[in-house]
Amino acid sequence: MTRTLLLAALLTALPAAAAAPDAALTTLSERSGFIKTGRYDEVIALCEAFAKRYPDAVRCQSFGTTPEGRPMKVLVVSKAGAFTPEAAKAKGLPVTLIQGGIHAGEIDGKDAGFLALRRMLDGEASPGALEKQVLLFVPVFNIDGHERFARWNRPNQRGPEEMGWRTTAQNYNLNRDYVKADTPEMQAMLRLVNAWDPLAYVDLHVTDGAKFEHDVSIQVEPVHAGDDALRKAGTAWRDGVIQRLTEAGSLPLPYYPSFVTNDDPASGFEDGVATPRFSHGYFQLRNRLGMLVETHSWRDYPHRVKVTYNTILALLDLIAQNGAQWREQALAADARAQKLAGQPIALDYKTTDKVRTIDFRGYAYTRTPSDVSGALMTHYDEATPQVWHLPMRDEIVPDHVVSAPKGGYLVPPAHAAWVAAKLDQHGVTYRRLDAPLKNGKVEAFRADKATFGAQSVENHQRVTLDGKWTPETQDMPAGALFVPIAQPKARLAMALLEPQAPDALVAWGEFNNYFERKEYMEDYVAEEVAREMLKDPKVKAEFEQRLKDDSAFAANPQARLEFFARRHSSWDSQYRRYPVVRTDQIPH
């Protein structure tokens, strides 16, 4: 299809403009027929131009600086005059934060967002929507990655001609950083979120994956996870957007279309709940709505911009219509979260083995041996649409479930400074103990097994712990942190501090020292210790029974010596003991 026909196809799906738009408010993408996308200096210029053209409705602000020194821009948009968090709260207006370019090669959201914003401000689309909410529009989140600009930065994506890069200048993937918040960019975003407390957070992406006809997926949480009552709002928002996109001619999906087995359509799909390293897995922990929008990479750029444009209008219309009610429900969820003490809380979720068959709009394909890779190669025939009948696993249930502490968590002084900084980034409430806690009754987590990741992930060596909380008595010095469970962000506090939560601080390797053995008994010493201990009939009987019952133990000289070393007074009592403890009491 020619560029002219592509542009015509896009514009026929959009409201006709009353007059030619001000060139200062158009993107290079729009002017090129949605073949190209502009550089970041265009975002800065457009941000300022929108504020100048619509002084009663738009403010252009910076909310951070990237590692390479670029300003992070947000357009604050309100036809109700609410340009500060305080004003939005005073007027009872829901806040919607829409971000583009967290993966800067997937840049549909930037170009669609500016187009939608201009037409809304000119009254050509979604009349009244900006009077009933505050819109925060971040055109590009990963700005340094955006400026790593080249062709083929997304080899399995059609258009634009050139685009940015997936990761930041420090090579971080921002959509793995919401909980750990390593990056200056994410820390800036969390400051913006803490200030404005958006009801809804929208993350605009483009898929990877196979070739098929479906052109967008819409995923929202809470739907399967989070506060039970707030799930109704999340479901209504998701389903409302999907309905409107369907009416506009799209083929939307409520799940991410990634095959269970890579490159094999016959393996079907598996739905799930994203962990909080991802945007839409994070915001449900704050009792807020998170939406992940994924247009399909093999649709051309004009089509993807059109679909993203339609999605933005649909989600903003629904927030305008229902946002006041949903905001009240979110605040009610905050109140419920303050009463989670002692209640069972799911740390993560899994999909059961229950399978159903779905119809999926794909293309005819073949899978034949490749003389290049030696593996089966999939070839799609886009001239031959085909309905696939595929297995779908989408029954989602809690996986790891723990009872929330009745009081909260205690973080010892040795870790208080850096953990406090992390809690501050997320707006989680805590206080420091002014006096020591003597003989405190606490729960401590000891790992029976610590499995370290075989390779680095996002500059961390992750660890998975098997173990349990057990009662102990412990002194806790003054200066320790007390993190109460009675707070609106109780689920987020647990996601950070529960040792078996999938993206907890400990899971990202921040406490790995405690799961490394530091002191050893020489073998010749252990031999002497063992012979002395074997004089105790009880120890001798236990050792012999272990030899009889456990062949792996019996065949392992080091394990046999460690049997005795663990019973010696020199054994490190802190080995595999997570230093953060739980308490049922609220310390004074």
Protein Blocks (a to p, Z undefined) as FASTA:
>chain_A
ZZklmmmmmmmmpccdfbdcdfklpcfklmnoomaccdfklmmmmmmmmmmmmmmlpccd
dfbdcfkopacddddddfklpabfklmmmnopacddddehklmmlmmlmmmmmmmmmmmm
nopgoghklmmcccdddfblblmlmmmgcehklmbbghifbdcdfbdfkopafklmmmno
mafklmmmmmmmmmnopabdcdddddeddddfbfbdcddddfkgcjfklmmmmmmmmmmm
mmmmmmnopacdfbdcddfbghilknopadddddfkbmklmmmmnopacddddddfkbcf
klmmmmmmmmmmmmmmmmmmmmmmmmmmmmmmmmmmmmmgoiacdfbdcddfbdcddddd
dddddddddfklopacddddfklgcdddddddfbdcdfbdcdddfkbccddfklmmmmmm
mmmmnopacdddfbdcehiacdddddfbdcddfbdeehiacdddddddddddddddehia
cddfbbfklmmmmmmmmmkbfkbmklnopammmmccfbdcdfklmmmmmmmmmmpmklmm
mmmmmmmmmmmlmmmmklmmmmmmmmpmkbcfkgopafbdcdfbdcZZ
